[in-house]
């Protein structure tokens, strides 16, 4: 792949200021439609879920309502499950995996769990096929005190009343070739740092919480997804994206310390999925199916553990 060097915006070694951010933003183009792709699915689910509008993006509120699906039969004693997708809007199967789960599998768990699903946390980034929000901020480093991404702050406010009651959180992501060809170089340029190329793993993997690891849970999800698509192998250094592989297809990050979405609740079980849509061995449909399989396996594990 071709890696731009130096990046086409800014001066190497100098962090971006407002003019560089404005130039970057001006270059972004709408490439698909949130209102056509996401909102109609949510509308179809109104009979089964309560649809919650938990905010609107300030820069275009009419175009970007932030919507979540909540169990209509919410019952506090039941286990509570949070599913999030599209924190990085360009990670397509995260959005459509969350919607597919809501449409085709959620009813299997009706009356057994409480569900809160935020399928497209970053709708502007979904439309522009971007990792960052309109201000060149990564929402998935902003789930913390002092975070500036409106997408992250709105989701945190939505979740706050149930934060300590969530028992499972599955955050759906992808790792794409553009992480190396575009987003990695752009981040380095924005931050005034040199760009160090990495290796994109070919396959599905999970990010566990290094501060509260759940190895048996993570492995149960990996085993379920392996029936749908292939699991990413470790590289020659025994790593995936620079982190040691602790079991097949599993690495660990300090979720809360990094401001990651998967760390926003007190859930005992939490994981971030990562699937590789550019793999020659996986189709877009397999990527969506892998996300759904991960959510279902995670819920099944929770229910088994609750007995």
FILUM-864421 format. One record per residue (C-alpha): residue in one letter; x, y, z; residue number from 1; chain. Coordinates in steps of 0.25 Angstrom, whole numbers, plus 5000, padded with zeros to 4 digits. Example, Ala and Ser with C-alpha at 12.3 -4.5 7.8 and 13.67 -1.06 7.14 Angstrom:
BEGIN
  res    px    py    pz    n  chain
    A  5049  4982  5031    1      A
    S  5055  4996  5029    2      A
END
This chain:
BEGIN
  res    px    py    pz    n  chain
    X  5000  5000  5000    1      A
    X  5004  5014  4998    2      A
    X  5007  5022  5010    3      A
    X  5007  5037  5009    4      A
    X  5020  5043  5014    5      A
    X  5020  5054  5019    6      A
    X  5005  5055  5021    7      A
    X  4998  5066  5011    8      A
    X  4994  5075  5022    9      A
    X  5003  5082  5032   10      A
    X  5018  5083  5035   11      A
    X  5025  5071  5039   12      A
    X  5028  5071  5054   13      A
    X  5018  5082  5057   14      A
    X  5004  5079  5063   15      A
    X  4992  5084  5055   16      A
    X  4986  5097  5059   17      A
    X  4972  5102  5055   18      A
    X  4976  5105  5040   19      A
    X  4981  5091  5038   20      A
    X  4968  5085  5045   21      A
    X  4960  5094  5036   22      A
    X  4967  5089  5023   23      A
    X  4966  5075  5027   24      A
    X  4951  5076  5030   25      A
    X  4949  5084  5017   26      A
    X  4955  5072  5009   27      A
    X  4944  5062  5015   28      A
    X  4933  5058  5006   29      A
    X  4920  5051  5008   30      A
    X  4921  5037  5002   31      A
    X  4908  5030  5008   32      A
    X  4896  5034  5015   33      A
    X  4892  5032  5030   34      A
    X  4878  5035  5027   35      A
    X  4877  5025  5017   36      A
    X  4885  5014  5022   37      A
    X  4883  5014  5037   38      A
    X  4871  5022  5041   39      A
    X  4861  5014  5033   40      A
    X  4866  5001  5041   41      A
    X  4864  5008  5054   42      A
    X  4850  5012  5050   43      A
    X  4846  4998  5046   44      A
    X  4850  4994  5061   45      A
    X  4841  5004  5068   46      A
    X  4830  4993  5070   47      A
    X  4841  4985  5078   48      A
    X  4849  4995  5084   49      A
    X  4848  5009  5090   50      A
    X  4856  5018  5081   51      A
    X  4863  5029  5089   52      A
    X  4869  5042  5083   53      A
    X  4881  5045  5092   54      A
    X  4886  5057  5085   55      A
    X  4889  5063  5071   56      A
    X  4902  5067  5066   57      A
    X  4904  5082  5067   58      A
    X  4909  5085  5054   59      A
    X  4897  5079  5046   60      A
    X  4886  5075  5056   61      A
    X  4876  5072  5046   62      A
    X  4884  5062  5039   63      A
    X  4891  5055  5050   64      A
    X  4881  5051  5062   65      A
    X  4888  5042  5071   66      A
    X  4879  5030  5073   67      A
    X  4879  5017  5082   68      A
    X  4870  5005  5084   69      A
    X  4865  5001  5098   70      A
    X  4857  4989  5102   71      A
    X  4843  4992  5103   72      A
    X  4841  4981  5114   73      A
    X  4853  4987  5123   74      A
    X  4853  4980  5136   75      A
    X  4863  4985  5146   76      A
    X  4866  4971  5152   77      A
    X  4870  4966  5138   78      A
    X  4885  4966  5134   79      A
    X  4887  4979  5126   80      A
    X  4895  4978  5112   81      A
    X  4901  4990  5105   82      A
    X  4904  4989  5090   83      A
    X  4911  5000  5082   84      A
    X  4915  5002  5068   85      A
    X  4921  5012  5059   86      A
    X  4929  5019  5069   87      A
    X  4939  5020  5058   88      A
    X  4928  5023  5047   89      A
    X  4937  5017  5035   90      A
    X  4936  5003  5042   91      A
    X  4924  4999  5034   92      A
    X  4921  4985  5040   93      A
    X  4921  4991  5054   94      A
    X  4909  4999  5050   95      A
    X  4902  4989  5042   96      A
    X  4906  4978  5052   97      A
    X  4899  4985  5063   98      A
    X  4887  4988  5054   99      A
    X  4886  4973  5049  100      A
    X  4887  4968  5063  101      A
    X  4876  4977  5068  102      A
    X  4867  4973  5056  103      A
    X  4870  4958  5055  104      A
    X  4875  4953  5068  105      A
    X  4871  4962  5080  106      A
    X  4857  4956  5081  107      A
    X  4864  4943  5085  108      A
    X  4868  4949  5098  109      A
    X  4855  4957  5101  110      A
    X  4851  4955  5115  111      A
    X  4864  4950  5119  112      A
    X  4873  4963  5118  113      A
    X  4871  4978  5117  114      A
    X  4877  4983  5104  115      A
    X  4883  4997  5101  116      A
    X  4888  4998  5086  117      A
    X  4895  5010  5081  118      A
    X  4897  5006  5066  119      A
    X  4904  5018  5060  120      A
    X  4911  5027  5070  121      A
    X  4918  5035  5060  122      A
    X  4908  5038  5048  123      A
    X  4917  5049  5042  124      A
    X  4929  5040  5041  125      A
    X  4920  5029  5036  126      A
    X  4916  5038  5024  127      A
    X  4930  5043  5021  128      A
    X  4936  5029  5024  129      A
    X  4945  5035  5034  130      A
    X  4952  5031  5048  131      A
    X  4951  5045  5054  132      A
    X  4939  5054  5056  133      A
    X  4938  5067  5049  134      A
    X  4948  5074  5058  135      A
    X  4959  5063  5055  136      A
    X  4957  5057  5069  137      A
    X  4957  5042  5071  138      A
    X  4944  5039  5078  139      A
    X  4950  5026  5083  140      A
    X  4960  5033  5092  141      A
    X  4950  5043  5097  142      A
    X  4942  5034  5107  143      A
    X  4948  5041  5119  144      A
    X  4947  5053  5128  145      A
    X  4952  5065  5119  146      A
    X  4948  5058  5106  147      A
    X  4944  5067  5095  148      A
    X  4937  5058  5085  149      A
    X  4922  5061  5085  150      A
    X  4919  5047  5080  151      A
    X  4926  5041  5093  152      A
    X  4921  5051  5102  153      A
    X  4906  5049  5098  154      A
    X  4908  5034  5099  155      A
    X  4914  5035  5113  156      A
    X  4902  5044  5117  157      A
    X  4892  5033  5111  158      A
    X  4899  5022  5119  159      A
    X  4902  5029  5132  160      A
    X  4888  5025  5139  161      A
    X  4891  5011  5137  162      A
    X  4906  5011  5137  163      A
    X  4908  5003  5150  164      A
    X  4897  4993  5145  165      A
    X  4903  4989  5132  166      A
    X  4908  4975  5133  167      A
    X  4913  4973  5118  168      A
    X  4918  4983  5108  169      A
    X  4922  4979  5094  170      A
    X  4928  4990  5085  171      A
    X  4928  4987  5070  172      A
    X  4940  4992  5062  173      A
    X  4948  4988  5050  174      A
    X  4963  4989  5046  175      A
    X  4965  4994  5032  176      A
    X  4976  4996  5022  177      A
    X  4973  5011  5022  178      A
    X  4978  5010  5037  179      A
    X  4992  5010  5031  180      A
    X  4990  5017  5017  181      A
    X  4982  5029  5023  182      A
    X  4978  5029  5038  183      A
    X  4992  5026  5044  184      A
    X  4999  5036  5036  185      A
    X  4988  5047  5038  186      A
    X  4989  5044  5053  187      A
    X  5004  5046  5053  188      A
    X  5003  5059  5045  189      A
    X  4992  5064  5054  190      A
    X  5000  5062  5066  191      A
    X  5014  5066  5061  192      A
    X  5020  5052  5062  193      A
    X  5028  5043  5052  194      A
    X  5019  5032  5046  195      A
    X  5023  5018  5049  196      A
    X  5017  5008  5040  197      A
    X  5010  4996  5046  198      A
    X  5004  4983  5041  199      A
    X  4989  4981  5039  200      A
    X  4985  4967  5044  201      A
    X  4977  4958  5035  202      A
    X  4965  4954  5043  203      A
    X  4956  4956  5055  204      A
    X  4962  4959  5068  205      A
    X  4957  4964  5082  206      A
    X  4963  4975  5091  207      A
    X  4961  4971  5106  208      A
    X  4963  4980  5118  209      A
    X  4977  4979  5124  210      A
    X  4972  4985  5137  211      A
    X  4961  4975  5138  212      A
    X  4963  4963  5129  213      A
    X  4953  4952  5126  214      A
    X  4961  4942  5118  215      A
    X  4950  4931  5118  216      A
    X  4939  4941  5113  217      A
    X  4948  4946  5102  218      A
    X  4952  4932  5098  219      A
    X  4937  4928  5097  220      A
    X  4934  4939  5088  221      A
    X  4946  4936  5079  222      A
    X  4942  4921  5078  223      A
    X  4928  4926  5073  224      A
    X  4933  4936  5063  225      A
    X  4943  4925  5057  226      A
    X  4931  4918  5052  227      A
    X  4928  4930  5044  228      A
    X  4941  4936  5039  229      A
    X  4956  4934  5042  230      A
    X  4963  4939  5054  231      A
    X  4975  4948  5053  232      A
    X  4988  4941  5055  233      A
    X  5000  4947  5063  234      A
    X  5011  4954  5055  235      A
    X  5025  4949  5056  236      A
    X  5027  4956  5069  237      A
    X  5015  4950  5075  238      A
    X  5007  4962  5075  239      A
    X  4995  4968  5068  240      A
    X  4995  4983  5065  241      A
    X  5007  4985  5075  242      A
    X  5001  4977  5087  243      A
    X  5005  4963  5092  244      A
    X  4995  4953  5088  245      A
    X  4990  4947  5101  246      A
    X  4982  4936  5095  247      A
    X  4977  4933  5081  248      A
    X  4972  4945  5075  249      A
    X  4972  4953  5088  250      A
    X  4980  4965  5092  251      A
    X  4979  4975  5104  252      A
    X  4978  4990  5106  253      A
    X  4975  4998  5119  254      A
    X  4961  5002  5114  255      A
    X  4958  5014  5123  256      A
    X  4972  5020  5124  257      A
    X  4972  5021  5108  258      A
    X  4958  5027  5108  259      A
    X  4952  5015  5100  260      A
    X  4937  5013  5098  261      A
    X  4938  4999  5104  262      A
    X  4942  5005  5117  263      A
    X  4930  5014  5120  264      A
    X  4923  5005  5129  265      A
    X  4926  4996  5141  266      A
    X  4922  4984  5133  267      A
    X  4929  4971  5138  268      A
    X  4930  4966  5123  269      A
    X  4935  4976  5113  270      A
    X  4941  4975  5099  271      A
    X  4944  4982  5087  272      A
    X  4943  4974  5074  273      A
    X  4952  4976  5062  274      A
    X  4949  4970  5048  275      A
    X  4957  4972  5036  276      A
    X  4948  4976  5024  277      A
    X  4960  4977  5014  278      A
    X  4964  4962  5015  279      A
    X  4963  4954  5003  280      A
    X  4958  4943  5012  281      A
    X  4945  4950  5017  282      A
    X  4933  4957  5010  283      A
    X  4926  4969  5016  284      A
    X  4914  4960  5019  285      A
    X  4924  4951  5027  286      A
    X  4929  4963  5035  287      A
    X  4915  4967  5039  288      A
    X  4912  4953  5043  289      A
    X  4924  4952  5051  290      A
    X  4920  4964  5059  291      A
    X  4906  4958  5061  292      A
    X  4912  4945  5065  293      A
    X  4921  4952  5075  294      A
    X  4910  4959  5082  295      A
    X  4901  4947  5083  296      A
    X  4913  4939  5089  297      A
    X  4916  4950  5099  298      A
    X  4901  4950  5103  299      A
    X  4901  4935  5104  300      A
    X  4913  4935  5113  301      A
    X  4907  4945  5122  302      A
    X  4894  4937  5124  303      A
    X  4902  4924  5126  304      A
    X  4911  4931  5137  305      A
    X  4898  4937  5143  306      A
    X  4892  4924  5147  307      A
END
